[in-house]
Amino acid sequence: MTSTRKTALIAGVLFIITIVLSIPGALLYGPLLNDPDYITGSGADTQIALGAFLEIGVAIANIGTAVVLFPILRRQNEAVALGYVASRIVESTLIAVGILSLLSVVSLRQDFAAGDGADAASFLGAGDALIALHAWTFLLGPGLLAASTGVLLGYLMFSSRLVPRWMALLGLVGGPIIFLSGIAVLFGVYDQVSVWSGLATALEFAWEASLGVYLIVKGFRPSPILREAEAAAEAKAAARAAAGRVPQAAL
């Protein structure tokens, strides 16, 4: 297996991980997000912690996809490839902030349960603020920033022809749709969790899912930048081999 085939395989697996972990991770938050009296109730802290753990995996895999692909994509356009890495890092940072906000709600519930005569209103108010913070981080991170990552990666894959162009078009078209949907949510046109918001994410979901499967099954398509990457890898391997023989030759 060549180095570029390994890169494609790892990237594909990371894309699938982001999808596989993100869906159950979001569903596990249900008891906290849907119960306005979660802090004063019995809670489902273990379930929330499991959801946070899965989302941490999503954040790591998000960054991993960009870092793994960067050495190849930078040969097509280094500035855009760097922008893709930066966008993934910021997106994952916002996901982490959202995770911390929900875990803080769990801590508030535990503090309330442990206290005698605690002021329920103040605890519930603080919990509502933290839940609102999570909602905004979700809109800005996996929402608006996902649009930029979809467009940047779609452009790089479309112009380099590393995957079929019809597939890359899913990112180029889906990204702006998610962005416009995020703007609509921002200005209150419809709710973040709604049919319209779900439909807006369809193309972006199809883009990342199809890309992950394609990279795992087939790898990259032949491309000039791929030949450059393989040549550079071979040159480095030859240089290391030559360097390893120098001490023996000197003896």
C-alpha positions in Angstrom: 0.0 0.0 0.0 1.5 3.3 -1.1 1.7 6.3 1.3 -1.0 8.2 -0.6 -3.4 5.2 -0.4 -2.8 5.1 3.3 -3.5 8.8 3.5 -6.8 8.3 1.6 -7.8 5.4 3.9 -7.1 7.2 7.1 -8.9 10.4 5.9 -11.9 8.3 4.8 -12.1 6.5 8.1 -12.0 9.9 10.0 -14.8 11.3 7.8 -17.0 8.3 8.7 -16.1 8.6 12.4 -17.3 12.2 12.4 -20.7 11.0 11.0 -21.0 7.9 13.1 -20.2 9.7 16.4 -22.0 12.9 15.8 -25.5 11.5 15.4 -25.7 9.4 18.6 -23.8 12.1 20.5 -26.5 14.7 19.7 -29.3 12.3 20.5 -27.8 11.5 23.9 -28.2 15.1 24.9 -32.0 14.9 24.6 -32.8 14.6 28.3 -30.9 17.8 29.1 -31.9 19.9 26.1 -35.6 18.9 26.2 -36.2 19.1 29.9 -36.4 22.7 31.2 -36.2 21.4 34.8 -33.3 19.1 34.2 -31.2 20.7 37.0 -33.9 20.2 39.6 -34.8 16.7 38.4 -33.2 13.3 38.7 -31.0 13.9 35.7 -29.3 11.6 33.2 -25.7 12.6 33.9 -24.1 9.4 32.7 -25.9 9.7 29.3 -24.9 13.3 28.9 -21.2 12.4 29.7 -21.3 9.6 27.1 -22.7 12.2 24.5 -19.8 14.5 25.5 -17.3 11.7 25.0 -18.6 11.0 21.5 -18.6 14.6 20.6 -15.0 14.9 21.7 -14.3 12.1 19.2 -16.0 14.2 16.6 -13.9 17.2 17.3 -10.7 15.2 17.1 -11.7 13.4 13.9 -12.7 16.8 12.4 -9.2 18.2 12.9 -7.7 14.8 11.8 -9.3 14.9 8.4 -7.8 18.3 7.6 -4.3 17.5 9.0 -4.1 14.2 7.2 -5.1 15.6 3.8 -3.1 18.8 4.1 0.3 17.4 2.7 -1.5 16.4 -0.5 -4.0 19.3 -0.8 -1.4 22.0 -0.3 0.1 20.9 -3.7 -3.1 22.1 -5.3 -3.5 25.4 -3.4 -1.6 25.8 -0.1 -3.5 28.9 1.0 -6.9 27.2 0.6 -5.6 23.9 2.1 -4.4 25.9 5.1 -7.7 27.7 5.3 -9.4 24.3 5.4 -7.2 23.2 8.4 -7.8 26.5 10.2 -11.6 26.2 9.6 -11.7 22.7 11.0 -9.7 23.7 14.1 -12.1 26.6 14.8 -15.1 24.4 14.2 -13.8 21.8 16.6 -13.0 24.5 19.2 -16.6 25.7 19.1 -17.8 22.1 19.5 -15.6 21.8 22.6 -17.1 25.0 24.0 -20.5 23.5 23.5 -19.5 20.3 25.2 -18.2 22.3 28.2 -21.4 24.2 28.5 -23.5 21.1 28.8 -21.1 19.4 31.2 -21.4 22.6 33.3 -25.2 22.1 33.4 -24.5 18.6 34.7 -22.3 20.1 37.5 -25.0 22.6 38.4 -27.6 19.7 38.7 -25.2 17.8 41.0 -24.5 20.9 43.1 -28.3 21.6 43.4 -28.9 17.9 44.4 -26.2 18.2 47.1 -27.3 21.5 48.6 -30.0 22.1 51.2 -32.5 24.9 50.5 -30.7 25.8 47.2 -32.4 28.5 45.2 -33.9 26.6 42.2 -34.6 29.7 40.2 -30.9 30.8 40.1 -29.8 27.3 39.2 -32.3 27.1 36.4 -31.4 30.5 35.1 -27.7 29.6 34.9 -28.6 26.3 33.2 -30.7 28.1 30.6 -27.8 30.4 29.8 -25.4 27.5 29.4 -27.9 25.6 27.1 -28.3 28.8 25.0 -24.5 28.9 24.7 -24.5 25.4 23.4 -27.1 26.2 20.8 -25.1 29.2 19.5 -21.9 27.2 19.4 -23.7 24.5 17.4 -25.0 27.1 15.0 -21.6 28.7 14.5 -19.5 25.5 14.5 -21.1 22.6 12.8 -23.5 25.1 11.1 -21.9 28.2 9.6 -18.2 27.0 9.7 -19.2 23.6 8.2 -20.3 25.6 5.2 -16.8 27.1 4.8 -15.1 23.7 5.3 -17.4 22.1 2.7 -16.7 24.8 0.1 -12.9 24.8 0.7 -12.6 21.0 0.6 -15.0 20.8 -2.3 -12.9 23.3 -4.3 -9.7 21.5 -3.6 -11.1 18.1 -4.5 -12.8 19.5 -7.6 -9.8 21.3 -9.0 -7.4 18.5 -8.2 -9.7 15.8 -9.5 -8.7 13.5 -6.6 -12.4 12.4 -6.4 -15.1 12.4 -9.1 -16.1 16.0 -9.8 -19.8 15.3 -9.3 -19.0 14.3 -5.7 -16.9 17.5 -5.1 -19.9 19.6 -6.4 -21.9 18.3 -3.4 -19.5 20.3 -1.1 -19.4 23.3 -3.4 -23.2 23.5 -3.5 -24.0 22.2 -0.1 -21.7 24.5 1.8 -23.5 27.8 0.7 -26.9 26.2 1.4 -25.9 25.5 5.0 -24.5 29.0 5.3 -27.7 30.6 4.1 -29.7 28.3 6.4 -27.5 29.4 9.3 -28.1 33.0 8.5 -31.9 32.3 8.4 -31.7 30.7 11.9 -29.6 33.6 13.1 -32.2 36.1 12.2 -35.1 34.0 13.4 -36.6 32.9 10.0 -37.0 29.4 11.4 -35.7 27.3 14.3 -32.3 25.7 14.4 -34.0 22.3 14.8 -36.5 22.2 12.0 -37.4 20.5 8.8 -35.9 23.4 6.8 -32.6 23.3 8.7 -32.5 19.5 8.2 -33.0 19.8 4.5 -30.3 22.4 4.2 -27.7 19.9 5.6 -28.6 17.1 3.2 -26.1 17.9 0.5 -23.3 18.5 3.0 -24.0 15.3 4.8 -24.0 13.4 1.4 -20.7 15.1 0.5 -18.8 14.0 3.6 -20.4 10.5 3.7 -19.8 9.8 0.1 -16.2 11.2 0.3 -15.4 9.0 3.3 -16.7 5.9 1.7 -15.0 6.7 -1.6 -11.6 7.3 0.0 -11.9 4.0 2.0 -12.9 1.9 -0.9 -11.1 3.4 -3.9 -8.7 6.0 -2.6 -7.6 9.0 -4.6 -8.0 9.2 -8.4 -4.9 9.7 -10.5 -3.9 13.4 -10.3 -0.7 15.4 -11.0 -0.5 16.5 -7.4 -0.7 12.9 -6.3 2.3 12.0 -8.5 4.2 15.0 -6.9 3.3 13.8 -3.4 4.5 10.2 -4.2 7.7 11.5 -5.8 8.4 13.7 -2.7 7.7 10.7 -0.4 10.1 8.5 -2.4 12.8 11.2 -2.3 12.5 11.5 1.5 12.7 7.7 1.9 15.8 7.6 -0.3 17.4 10.4 1.6 16.8 8.6 4.9 18.2 5.4 3.5 21.3 7.2 2.2 21.7 9.0 5.6 21.6 5.6 7.3 24.3 4.2 5.2 26.7 7.1 5.8 28.1 5.9 9.1 28.7 2.4 7.7 30.5 3.9 4.7 32.6 6.1 6.9 33.7 3.0 8.9 
